[in-house]
Amino acid sequence: MAPVVENKWATKGSTPKALEREPLVLNQRSLGWISDRVASIVEGPTPKWWWPAFLISASVAGMMFAMIGYLISTGVGVWGLNQPAGWAWDITNFVFWIGIGHAGTLISAILFLLRQKWRTSINRAAEAMTLFAVACAGIFPLVHVGRVWLAPIFLAPVPNGNGLWPQFRSPLLWDVFAVSTYGTVSLLFWYVGLIPDLATMRDRATSKVRKFAYGFFALGWTGSNRHWSNYEKAYLLLAGLSTPLVLSVHSIVSFDFAVSQVPGWHTTIFPPYFVAGAIFSGFGMVLTLMIPIRTLFGLEDLITVRHVDLMGKVVLATGSIVAYAYGMEFFIAWYGGNPNELYAFKNRAFGPYWWAYWSMISCNVICPQLFWFKTIRTNLVAVFIISIFVNIGMWFERFVIIVTSLHRDYLPSSWGYFSPTYVDILTFVGSFGLFCTLFLLFMRFLPMIAIAEVKGVTPQADPHHPLGGAKGGHH
């Protein structure tokens, strides 16, 4: 008789230590506790810090609209734009905010299609961040044209009295279609995911106003099998529709530069380079927002250190792609043999804007490499600081690409130096005020964690259900 060989991995609790995973919901929390914890943020009294934060952010947003009013009434001369730097902070801020908006759809759509269940605690807030970032982004190209009231005539493909039609070969028009499509699909995706949780809030509401408001937007959700079946089909279709949008939108934004003949812009590496940079900056902003929220609202059992660790790995991967792109740009400039191209890159690193280039390298290349160490990825303070540096570095990246490629033209006689005016600076700072105002309102009136989806990744949930198993959004 052959001897029995014991399988050392077969017994309960024998998973190798390297393969052990922290659960996505800590402390064996019940399904009812998850509903109570997330809903209590909306149902409970307004936190003491919320009103001062809201008033400050709303005031800063108001300052931005005051600057825009001044710009429209006076003209774009109030900005620091000059010849040859005709694009500067306005387009820099546009590309920056569009990039911020990429992490939400990536977390929601691509990670959903890949069945990455760790997305469930952060996807709702990331999707909301996407919508608010797109709203901030849309302001800058609109006011950049100067005569804002003429923008619909030149950008919208509708008949008008002057017989004008948009120039469909212009990448700026491609932006209009790409960003509006992205914003619309992101809004639908976010709203569809909210429906089961709106029903939860409706069923828990104690006032008629709240019950009516949540019930109106819950679309009569009852949690029946038919509702769940239709919901999952719609969610899957929207995820499939959103996934190519994640890749296409920032590719089209990169075409603003790549289809031109300007040295430093005319390169085929821009679409993948911009997409990686957008995901990189988007995850940086998600970390910047979620780490304080986790502490302020006591959500440590739902947004765990494992979530932060995994997001740190994504930041490391995309940051490494961006670092590769920086090096490849210099290689292409040298290998291509175009003296104008080579000069543009030398000027970035050693010209008048050297401080912006090396700030970009420090924040985007050096800082994320700290995430190779798990001790750093699981240290929330360190992750929060690095995420802020990532956001700063990605703004500098857009500034370097745009301004340093323009400020020295082919003729030295037309060289210039761009310096922002106070209108440039206050408009950009005000966009953060608008973003924070919208995010504070979102946190106050809607569940910022997907209750129904988080229930699906609790230890007692059915792992075979497409959303994790915990049907019934109002336990």
N, C-alpha and C positions, 0 to 999 in steps of 0.2 A: 504494500500500500504506500502510495506516494505521500511524503510528509506534507502537512498543511502549512502553506506559507501565509503568514499573517500580513494583511494589508494595513500598514501603519496609518494610512489616511482614511480608512473606512469607518473608524469609530467616531461617535459623536464628539464634537469639540476638538477634532484632531486637525483642523485646517492649519496649514503652515503659517507661522507668524507673519511671514512676508505677504501672504495673501489675505490676511484678515482685514476686513473693512468695517469702519465705524458706521453704525446705522445712520440713515439720513434723517431720522427723527429720534432724538435721544430720550432716555429715561422711560421707555415703554409707554409713551403717552397714548391715551385712548383717543378714539375718533371724536368723541364729544369734547374732549379737552382742546383738540386742535380747532374745532369750530369756535369754542368759547374764547380761546386765546386770540385768534386773529380778529374775530368779530368785535371783541371788547375794545380794540383800538379805535374802531369807528363808533361804537355805541357808548363808550365811556366818556367822561368829562374831557374837555380839551386840555392837553398837557400845558403846564405853565409856560414852558419855553416856546410853545407853538405860536402864540400871538406875537411876541416880539420878533421871532424869526419871520413870520408872515409880513408884518408891517415893514421890516427892514427890506426884505426881498421885493415887496410890492413897490416900495419907494424907489429902489434901485431900478426896477423895471420901468417905473414912471419917468425916471431920468432918461432912459433910453428913448422913450417915445417923445420926450421933449427935445432931445437932440435930433431925432428924425424930423420932427416938425420944423426945427431950425434949418436943417439941411434942405428940406423941400422948399421952404420959403426963401432961402438965400441962394442955394446952389451947391454943387459938389466942391466948389472952391474952399468950403469950410473944412474939408478933409485935407490931408497932407499929400494927396495925389499930385504928381507932376509929370513932366515928360523927361525920361521915357517910362517912369514907373506909373503907368495908368491904372494898374491893378495893385492893390496893397492890402490894407487891413480888411477891407470889405469882403474880397474874395477869399482871403485867408480865413476869416471867420466863417464864411459859408462852408468851405471844405472841412473845417474843423468840426462844426456842428453836425454836418452830414455824417462824418466819421463816427462821432459819438453815438449816433443813432443806429449803428450797425450791430452792436452786441445784443440788443433786445431781440431782433428778428433771428439772429444766429442762435441764441439760447432757446428761443421758442420753436423755431422751425427745424433747423438742421439737427439740433440735439434731440428734438422730439422724433424725427425720422430715424435717427440712429439709436433710439430707445435708451437715451442716457437719462436715467431717472433723477440724477442729482440736480437737474434743471428746475425741478418743481418748486423749490422754495424761493427761487430768485427770478423766475421767468416773468411774473406779473409786473414787478417793479421795473425790470429791464425793458419790457414792452412799453410801459408808460414813459420811461426815459426816452425811448425811441421817438415816440410821438412828440414829446416836448422839445427834443433836440431838432427834429425836422421843422417844427414851428419856428424855432429860433433861426434855423438855417435859411428858411424861405424869406426872411426879412431882408437879408443883406443884398442878394442880387436884385431884389425889387427896388431898393432905395439906391443901389449903385447906378442905375440908369439915369438918376437925376430927376427927370420929369416922370414921376411915378404914375401919373394919370394916363400917360401914353403907353405904359407897359402892356395892358390888356390888348391894345390894338396890334402891337407888334409881336406878342407872344401867343395869344390865343387864336387858334385857327377858325375864326368865325368871320362871316361876311361883314364888311363895314363900309361906311359911306365913301371912303377914299380908295376903295378897291385894293387895299393892301392885304397881302397874305404873308404869313411868317416865312422866314428863310429856312427851309427844312434842311438845308445843308450846314446850318450853323450848330456847333456843339452846344451853344448856350440854349438853343431851343430844345435840343435833346435833353438837357438838364430839366427843363420844365416838365416834359412828359415823364422822365424817369423818376424825379422826386415826387411829383404829384401821384404817380402810380404807386410808388413805394409807401407814401404816407397813407393812401387810401387802403391798400391791402394790409398794412400794419395796424391801422385802426380797426378794420374788420376782424383781423386775427385776435387782437386784444379783446375786442368786445365779445366775440363768440366764446373765448375762454372765460370771460366774466359771468356768463349767463347762469351756470349752476350756483355760483357764489352769490349772485344777486338774489336768487331764489332763497338762499340761506338767510340773507339779510332781510328779505321780505317776511319770511316766516318768524324771524326773531324780533321784528320791529314792534315797538310799543306805541308809537304815535301814528296817526292816520296819514300824515304827510309823508313820513318815511316809508310806510307800508305801500302807499300809492306809488311813490317815486321808484322804489326798488322793484315793485311788482310790475310797473309799466315797462321797465327795461328788461325784466326777467322773461318777458314774452310768454307768460303762462306756464313756465317750467314746473313740472311736477316730480321729476326724477323717475318717470316710468321707463320701462325698457325701450319703448319706441323713441322717447325723447333722447335717451342716452345713445341709441343706435344712430339717430340722425345727427346728434351732436358730434359723435366721433367721426362720422363721414365728413361733415363740414370742416371739422378741425384738421383732419388729415389732408383734405383738398387744399385748404388755405395754407397749411404747412408746405405742401408740394409747390404751391404757387409762390410762396414767399422765398423759398430757397434760391431759385435763380435770380430773384430780385436782389438778394444780399450780394450776389456776385456782380450783377449787371449795373446797379445804381452807381457804385463808386467807380466802376470801370468807365461809365459814361461821364462821370465828373472828371475823371483823369483825361478824357478826350478833350476837355477844354484846353488842356495844355499840349497833349501828345500829338494832336493833328496840326499844330502850328509849326512854324519854321524857326522858332526862337531857340537858340542854343541852350541846352539844359532842360528843355521841354520835349523836344522832338525825339522821343525814344519809345520803343515798343514795350519796355519793361514797366511802364506806368500802370496799366490796368491791374495786374496781379499785385504790384507793389502798393498801390493805393488801397486795394481790398484788404491786404494783410495789415496795413497801417490803420485802416478803419476799425477792424476787429480788435486790434491791439489797443487803440485809444478807447473804444467802446467798453471793453472789459475793464480798462483802467478806471473809467467813470463808474461802472457798476460796483467795483470794489470801494471806490471813494464814497458812494452813497450807502451801500449795504452794511458796511462795518459800523458806522455810527448808528444806523437804524436798528441794527441787531442789539446794540447796547441800550439805546434810548427806550425801546419798547420791550425789552426783556425777551427777545426771540432766540435766545441761545440754543434752545432745544430744536428749533426749526431751521435756522440758518447756522449750521455747525461749522466747526473748524475745518471739517472735510470739504465743505463747499468752498471755503476760502482757499484751501490747498489746491483744489482742482482748478479754480479760476486762475490761481497763480501759475499753474502749469500751462494754461492757454496763453496767458500773457507772455510767459517765457518762450513758447513756441512761435507766436506771432512776432514777438520782439526780435527773435533770432532771424526770422524771414526778413524783417525790415532792415536789420543790420547787414544781412547778405545783399539786399538791394542797394544799400548805400555804397558798399564796396564794388558791386557790379557796375553801378553808374560811373564810378571813376575808371574802372577797367574799360568800359565801352568808350568813354571819352578818349582814353589813351589809344586803344586798339583801333578805333575808327579813323584816326589820323586827321580829324577835322580840327584845325587850330582854334576856331571859334568855340567849338564845344569844349575843348581842353581848357581854354582860358576861362570859360564860364565856371567850370568846376574848381579850378585853382582859385578863382576869385571868391567862390563860396567859402573856401577853407581859410584863405589868407588875405582876402580883400577887406574892405571897410566893414563888412558885416561878419567878420570872423567870430565875433562873440555869439551871434545867433547860431552859427553852424556848430560851434563846439558845445554850446548849451544843448542843442539837439542831440549831438553824439553822446554827451554825458547822460542825458535823461533817457534816451531811447535805446542805446546800445549797452552802456555800462550798468546802469541801475537794474534792468530786468535780469541780468546774469546772476544776481544774488538769489534768484528763485531756483537755482540749481540745488540749493540747500533746503532740506525740509524744515529745518529749525527756523529759517527765515519765512518760508511759506506758511507756517503755522503760528507765527508771531503776528498778531493782528495789528499791533502798533507799527511794526516794520512794513507790513503789507500796505497799510493805509498810507504811510509816508511815500513808499515807492509808487503807489498808484497815482498820487498827486504829481510826482515827478514825471510819470508817464504822460499825464494830461498836459503838463507844461511842455514837455519835449515834443509832443505831437503838434501842438500849436506852433512851436518854433519850426518844425519840419515844413509845415505849409507856408510859413513866412519866408523861410529860406528858399523854397522852390519858387515862389512867386516873385518876391522882391529882388533877390540877388540875381535872378535870371533876366530881370528887366532893367535894373538901374544903370547898367553899363551896356550901351547899344554897340552896334558895329563901328560907329564913328565916335572917337573920343570927345569930339566937340559937343556931342549930345549926351554925355554922361551926366548923371545926377545922383542925388542921395535922398532917399525917402525918410522923412521923420514924421511920426504921427502927431496930429494936433489933439487938443483936449476933446474935440468932438469925436475923433476916432476912438480915443481911449474910453470915454464915457459911454459911447454906444456899445462897445464890446462888453464892458463891465455890466451895462444894463441888460445885455442878453442873458447873463448869468442870473440876474435878478428875475427875469421872466421865467427862466427854466426852474429856478428854485420855488417861485410862487406857484407855478403849475404843479410841481411835485408835492409841495406842502398841501395843496388842496386835494390832490389825489390820495395822499396818506390819510387825510382827515375824513373823507367821505366814501372811500371804496376800500375793500379788503386788499391789502397790498401783497398778500401771499395767497396763492391759489389753493383754497381750502380743499376742494374736491380732489385736486391732483396730489396734494401732500398726503391726504388720507391713503392714497394708493401706494405710497412707498413706506407706510408704517409696517412694522414687523407682522401685524395681524392681517394685512391686506393680502388679497389673492394676487400672486405674482404673474398670473397668466392673462389678466385683463389688460387690454391695450393701454389704458391709462394707469395701470397699476392695480386695479381691482376694487377700490373702495367706491362703489357706485352710491348714488344718493347724496347729493351735495348738502343736505340739511339734516344730518344726524344730530 
